[in-house]
Amino acid sequence: MDRNTFTGLFLIMIVLAGSFYFFKPSDAELKKEQARITADSAKKAGVKTPAAMAPAAAPALDSAALKGPFGANLTGTEAKSVLENEKLKLTFTNKGGKILSVEIKNEKTYKGQPVVLYDGNANKFGLNLNIGGKIVSTNDLYFSSAKTAGTSLTMRATYGEGKYIEFLYDLKPNSSNVAFNINLNGLNQVIQSNNISLNWEATLLEQEKSLKNEQRYSAPYYKYVDNTPDHLNIAKDVKEDLTKGKVEWIAFKQHFFSGVLIPKDGFEKGNLEVKVSTEPGEVKWYGANMVLPFNQLAAQNYAMEFYFGNNKFSELKKQGHEIEKLVEMGYWPLKYINRFVVLPVFNFLEGFGWNYGLIILVLTIMLKLVLSPLTYKSYVSMAKMRILKPEMDEIKAKVGEDNPTLLQQEYLKLYKQVGVNPLGGCLPMLLQLPIVMAFFFFFPNLFELRGQSFLWMHDLSTYDDFIKFGFHLPFIGDHLSLMCILMTISTLIYTYFNNQISGATGQMKYIGYIMPIIFLGVLNDYPAGLNYYYFLANMLTFGQQFLIKKMVNDEKIHAILKENKTKPQEPKKKSKFQSRLDDYMRQQQIKAQDKKK
């Protein structure tokens, strides 16, 4: 096996290994497949699975329970009430005195249905109270309800004369916020604890085209007072205790919509839990148990506020409390680039009322213009290295490949003589990399792209499945995105021309072709808006390099390098790093000579 064959096989092994690592099924996908297999097996055997069975009937209540705390509220008939304005439609149930479902008006799912965040009695919201040594959950109580003034709703569960639990909901016109107040009247000597627990559980319903992406960007968030918001693991089932201080708010965040609960005085502590759902039409299950202080010497009132709405950065910022950080902008320093540079420019362009495809085009052009000095420097540096290649080949033939340390020393001498920085072509590209990576987080989390079409792309916030396979392929998935294909082809062409400019040979010539192929599998499921941006960036780079090539004369560069070579070299004081590097190279050269002996 010759060296080229071995190198090719080695690179193929790297690509395959990387594919297995990056594209292995997630825990959620494995669970979903296991659930499907179990359901199929049960169906063949004539056995009903838990998911297929009807909910179990509520256990019969004995007479002792009916005579116990809130006994009169343990039975009843479920009744629903509705509060709605221009933005929300909230359905309430007297069973638990809770919000039964939340509909975001003027928004549609990918299938054209109304956006409903939560729905059904499987979702819970209520208090757990220690009364008489037993835990009483308000989720099990039937409340009496009274609607007032068209915007407010009062739910009450009575313990005895002058003793009751009261939930007050108030939805103002044209608002995404719901004021929520808990009144525990006359119960200060009934509840036997110095704190009470608020329980909130919800199953997120599928809204978007890609369930995989929706799960990727959905997680419970929380914020400690005087700290920045954080979230639970997005890929695994996990439960986390929040005991590091007062909790300012908690949020059940979905990809493009969220429910946020903001207590006026914060929660003492609590825990959050997330489980990745395996049921069709469901994204994740969230659970929260938060602790509120309770004073047994006086009636207790707790003022809170819900936010139910979209994850548009500007809309969340209006809420205060740093809730806008639900929009994931990337890691440091990417989040600062997105928040303070990219987003303001995007919002400025949005003000012209253009199509979002055109906004992305103009944004990319502006970015390329700003980065054009770096692109120019990178091109000139690579051109110098290409011009020097014949001299470097002569040095290589003279010194030989057996002594790489000496070869590198001779190369460095040449660079110093002609005044060339061998990293001059890489550094400008590295400086551009954070901006390129920043867009990787910006576009997938940008609510403004949701449902926006451009050319053949019906929704810039999700993939454009130009080709549907009808089955799942390893590495690719069940579709091919046309914009992702165009992005990959343009990147391969860019790599080819970049190799021509830099004069890359050998293994380096082919390594650049591996990443575009890997990104084809990675970005095939990502939003068309992101792939569109990368495609535009490649095409504009071609245009830049064409113009720079017209401006840069290789003969003039060669003449300058020759002139630099003839100039007397002024001795310069070596830096500590350069001294250490020279010492290291001398040691390596001595070791190589000793080995020959």
N, C-alpha and C positions, 0 to 999 in steps of 0.2 A: 504494500500500500504506500503510494507516494505521499509527499507532504500535503499537496493540495487536496487530495481525496480525504486524508485524515482531518484536515481543517474543515472541510465541508461537512463531513459526518459529525464532527464535534459541534459545529454551529447548529446543525439540525437537532442534535440532542438537547442543546440549550433551549431552543425554541419549543421543543416538545415538553421539556421539563417545566418551562415557564408557563406553557399552556395548561398543563395539568394542575399547576399550583394556583394560577390566577383564575382559572375557569372551573375549578372543582365545584360541585354543588354546595350551596350554603346549607346551614342547619335547617333553615325554613324549607328549602326545596326537598331535602331528604325527608323531613317530617311530612310534607305534603304528599310525596310519593308513597311513603309508608301508609299514610291514611287512606290513599286511593287503593292500594293493594289490599288493605284490611277490609275496606268497604266492598271491593269486588269479590273477595273471598267469602265474606259474610252473605253477600247477595246470592252467590252460587249455592251456598249452604242453606239458604232460607232463613238466615238469622239477621235480625235487625241490629244495626250498630247504634251506639249512643246518639250519634248525630242524626240518625234517621228516625229515632223513636220520638214520639210526642212527649212534651214536657210532662213530668210526673205530676199527678194531682197533689195539691197541697194537703199535708197531713191534717186529719181531723183534730180540732181543738177540744181539749177536755174542759170540764167545768172549772177546774182550778185555774187554768190559764185565763179563762174569761173573767174570773173574779180578781185576777192579778193586776199588775201595773198596765194601764191603758187597755184593760180587757175589753171595754166597749168598742175599741178601735181595731180589734183584731179581726173582725168580720165586717163585711160590707160588699157593696157592688162597685166595681171600677167605673169611674166616670172621667171624661177627658174635658179639658178646657184649652183654649187657644189664645195666645197673645201674638200679634203680628204688627209689623210696621213695613217700611219700604225695603228694609234689608233682611229681616229675619221673620221666620214663622216658627213659633215655639209651641209645641203641644205638651200639655201637662197632664198628669194623672193624679187622682186623689189617693191611689195606692202608693204610699211613700211620700206623697206631696212633692213630687220631683218633676223635673223636665223629662218628658218621655222621648221626645225627638227634637232635633234642631235642623231646620232647613235654611240654607243660605239662598236668599232670593237673587234673581238675575244671574245665577250661575248654573251651568249644566255639567253633568258628568260627560265623559268621552262618548257614552252611548246616548247622550241627549236627554237624560233623565235629570230631575232636580237634584241638587247637591244636598244630601242628608248626611250630617256628620254622625249622629247616633240615632238609634231607633229601637224601641222595644223594651220590655221589662227585664231583659237580661242585663241592661245597663242600670247601674245603681247609683243613688246619691242620697246620703242621709247621715244621721247621727247614730252612734252606738253609746248608750247610756247605761251606767251601772245603777240599777234600781233594785233594792231589796236583795242584793247579792247576785242578781241575774243581769245579763246584758240584754237590753231592749234595743232593737234596731228600728228606726223610724221607717225603714224600707218595708217593714211588715205591717205597718199601721195604715188604716184607712182614714184620711183626713177629710174634714169638711172644707169646702172651698167657697170663696166669695170673690167675684170679679168686680172691681171698682174702676170707674172713670175710663174704662176701655183700655188702659195701659198697665193696670196693676192687678195682681192676683194675690189673695191671701189664703193660705192653707193652714188649718188648725187641727191638732189632735189633743183632746181634752183628757187630763188625768183625773181631775176632780174639780170641784167648784173653785174658780179663780186660779186653777193650776193647769197650764197647757203649754204645748210646743207650737210655735207659730212661725211659718215660713212666709216671707213677703217678697214677691217678685215685682219688679217695675221695669217695663220696657218703654223707653222714650221714643218719640218719632224720629225716623231716619237715623237710628243709632244701631251699632253692633254690640252695645254694652247692655247688660241686664243687671240692674241693682238687685242685690239679694241680701236680706236681713233675717237673722235667726233670733227669735225672742223666746227665752225660757222663763216663763212667768210663773212665780210661785213654786218653782221646783228646787229652790236653793237648799231646802232641807230634805228633799226626796232623793236627789242624785247623790250617791255615796262615793264621791271621788273629787280630787282637786283638779281633774281635767276630764275632757270628753273627746271622743274620737269622731272625726268626720271621714266617712268612707265614700269614695268616688270610683266607680268602675265603668268602663265603656269599651265597646268593640268598634273599631274604626271600619267603616264601610269603604269598599273600593270605589274610587272616583276617576282614576286615570287609565290610560291605555295600557301602560306597563306596570303590572303589579310588582314586579321586581324592583323597578325604580321607586315606586311609591313606598315600598318597605324600606328601601335604602335611605330615604330622606325623612322617615317618620320615627319619632322617639319622644318619650316623656321628658320634658325639660323642667328645671327648677332653678330658683335663685335664692341664695342666702342673702340676708341683709348685709350690705357693704361688700358684696362679692359679685363677680360676673356670673351670668347664667351658665349652666352646664346641663348635660343630658346623659341619659343612660345609654348603654351599648345599643347600637342600631341593628346589629346582626344576630344577637343571641337573646335567649330568655334570661332575664336577670332581675334580681330584687336588690334594692339599695336602701340602706337606712340613712335618713337625713338627720344627723345628730350633731352637726358641727356649729349650730347656731340657729337663730330664728330664720324661718323660711319666708321670704317675701312673697313669692307666688309659685304656683305650679302650672304646667301647661301640657295638655294632650295634643301634641303637634302631629299633624299629617303633612304630606308633601306640600300642598298648597293651601291648606286650611288648618285652623287651630281652635281649640277651646282652652281658654286661660281663666284660672280662678285666682283672684287677687283679694286676700283678706286685708281689711284696713289696718289691723294691728299685727299681722303676720301669724304664722303657725309656730308653736313652740318647738316642734320636731315632727317626725313622721317617717314614712317610707314610701317608695315608688316601686312599681313592678311593671315589667313588660313581657309579653309572650307573643311570639310570631305566630299568626294564625295559619292553619292549614285548611280551613273551610273555604269553599268557593265564595267569592264576593266579599271576603273579609281581609283586612290588611294586618292589623295587630290588635291585641287586647292590652289595655292599660288598667292598672289599679293603683289607688292612692289611699293611704290611711294617715291622716294628718291630725295632730293633737292641738286642741284649743284649751286655754286655761279656764278653770271654772272656780268661781268664788261662792262658797256655800252660805255666805252671809248676806247676799243680795241677788236680785234678779239679774240675769245675764242676757246681754244683747251682743250680737256679733254682726258687724257690717262687712259685706263683701261685694265683689263685682265680678261678673262673668264677661269675657270677651269671646264672641263667636264670630269668626269671619275669616277673611283671606290672609295669606302671609305676604302681602305686599309690604315692602320695607317701610314706605312712607306712612302707610296705614297703621302698622304696628308701632312706629315711633311716636305717633300721636297718643298712644296709650301710656307712655312714660314707663318707668321701672325697667328700662333697658329691654323691653319685650321684643324690640326689633331684632335682637340677637337670636331670635328663633330662625331667622334667615341665615343659613350657614354661608359665610363668605370665605371660608378656607382658613388655613393655619397662618401663623405669623411668618412673613410679613404680608402674605397674600390678602388677608382680610382687610388690611389697611389700604392696600392698592385698590381693592374692589370698592370699599366703603367711601373713601375720600377722593378717589380719582375716577374710576370707571363708572360708578353709579351716578355721580353728579353730571358727568358728560352725557350718559345715557338719558337721564331725566331731562336735560337741556334739549337734546335732539327730539325727545318724545313730545316736547311742547310744540313742535312744528306740525304735529298731526300726521306724520308720514306713516307708511306701512312699516311694520317692524323689521321686515327683510331689508328695506332701504336704510333703516336706522342702523342695523348691524353693519351694512356696507360702509356707511359714512363713518361709523365708529372705528372700523378697521382701517380705513384710509387715514383718519386722524392719527391713529396709533402708529401706523407705518411712517407717517411724516415726522412724528416726534422721534421715532427710533432710527430715522434715516442716517444720522451721523454715525451711529454705532454700526449700522449695516455697511456704510461706506468704509469705515475703518477695518471691519472684518474682511471685506472683499479685497482691499488693498493688501492687507497682511497675508491673505491666502495667495494672492497673486505673487507677492515677493517670494514666498516659500516655493511656489511652482517654478519661478524663474531660477531659483537657487538649486533646484533638484539636480540638474546636470553636474554641478560642482560637488554636490553631496554624494552623487553616485561615484564620482572620481575618488573622493575620500574613502568611500566604502570599499572600492576596489583596491585601493592602496593599503588600507589598514587591515581589511578582511573582517569577517564576521565572528572570528574566534575571540576577539577581545572587545566586547561591547562597551566596556568602560572607557577604553581609549578612543573608540569610535565616537562616543558621546562627547568626550573632551574635544575632539577635533571639530565636531559639529558646532559646539559652543564657541570655539575660537572663530569659526567662520561667521556665525551669527554676530559675534562681537565686532569683527572686522567690517562687515557690511552694514552694521547698525540695524539688525532685524531682531524683533522679539518673537521667538517661536510660538509663544502663547497669544500673540497679537490677534490671531483669527478666532481664538476660542473665547477670550475674555469678553468681547462685545456680545457674543452669542449668549454667554452665561448671564450677562447683565439683563438681557432680554427675557431669559427663561422665567423669572418670577411673574412677569406680566402675562406670558403665554399660559403659565400654570394658573394664574388668577382667574382667567376666563373659564377654566375647567370647573371651577366652583360657581362662577357668576351665572352662567346661562342655565344650568340645570335647576337652580334655585330661584330663578326670576319669574315671579308670578305674571308679570306683564306679557310674557310670551304665550301663556296658556290660552289655547283656542285660537291663536293668531295664525293665519295662513299666508303662504308666500310661494308663488309658482306652483309646483306640484305638491308642496308640503302643506298638508291640511292643518297641522298643529306644530308650531316651532318648539313647543315644550316637550315633545316626545319624538320618538323615531318615526321616520317615513318608511314604512314597509313596502318598498317598491316590488319586491319579490317575496311571496309567502310560500313556505315549504309545506306547511300542514303537519310537520313533524319537527322534532328537535334534533339539531346537529351539534356535535361537540364543537367548541370553540366559536361557532357562529350563532347558534340559536335557531329559532323557527322562522327567521326572515333575513332579508338583506336590505339594508338601508341604502338608497341610491346616493344620498348626499355623503354618506360614510364611504361609499365606493369611490366617489369623485374626490373626496378628501384624500383617500389612500393613494389613488393614481397620481394626484398632484404632488403628494409627498414623495412618492417614488421618483417622479420626474425631477423634483427639486433636488433629491439626493444625487441623482445622476449628474445634473449640471454642477452641483456643489463639488462633486468629485473631480469634474473637469477643471474647475477653478483652482481647487487646492492641489491638484496633481496627486491625489491619493492613489496608492498602489497596494497590491498584496491583500492581506486580510482586511485592512482598514477600508479598502474599496468596497467590500461586500457587507461589512457589519452594519453600515448605515441603512441597508435595505431590510434588515430584520425588524426594526422597530415599527415601521409603517404596517407590516403584515400583522404584528402583534396588536397594534392599535385598531386594526380592522375588526378584530374580535372583541376588543374592549369597548370601542366606541359605537359598535353596531347597534347597541341597545340604548345609547345616550341620545339626548334631544337633537333634533335636526338643526336647531339654531346653533348648537355648539359645533357640529360638523361643518355647518355652513360658514361659520367664522373661520375655522381652521383652513377650509378650502379657499376662502377669500384671502387669508393671510399668505398662503402659498402663491396664489396667482399674483398678488401685489408684489411679493418678493421677486418673482420672475421679472416683473416690469422694472423694479428697482435695479436689479442686477443688469438688465439690458441697458438701462440708461447709464449706470456706472461704467459698464464695459465700454460704452461710447466715450466716456469722459476719461477713462484711465488708459494710458498708452504703455504697453509692456516694454517697449524699447526704451522709453524714458525712464521707467523704473529700473530697468537693467543698467542704464547708464549711470543713474544715481548710486546704485549698489556698487558699481565698479569704482566710481569716484570715492565713495566712502572707504573702499578697500585700500585705496592708495594714500589716503590721509594718514598722517602719523597718529598713532594711538596714544592719547594722553593717559598716563597712569592714574587710576582712580582708586580711592580707598575702598577696600572690600568691606561689605557688610558682614555681620556675624554669621548670617545665614549662608552667604557666598563662601566664607572661609570654611565653615563646617562642611558645605557641599564639596569644596575642593579637597578637603582632607579625606572625606569619605571616598571620593573617586580615586584618590591616590592609594588608599588602602585596598580598594577593590582591584586596582591594577597590579599591586604587589602580590595579592592573593592569586591572581590569574597567572602571573609569571611563575610563582612557586609551584602551581599545579603542573605547569609545562615541564618543570625540572623533575 
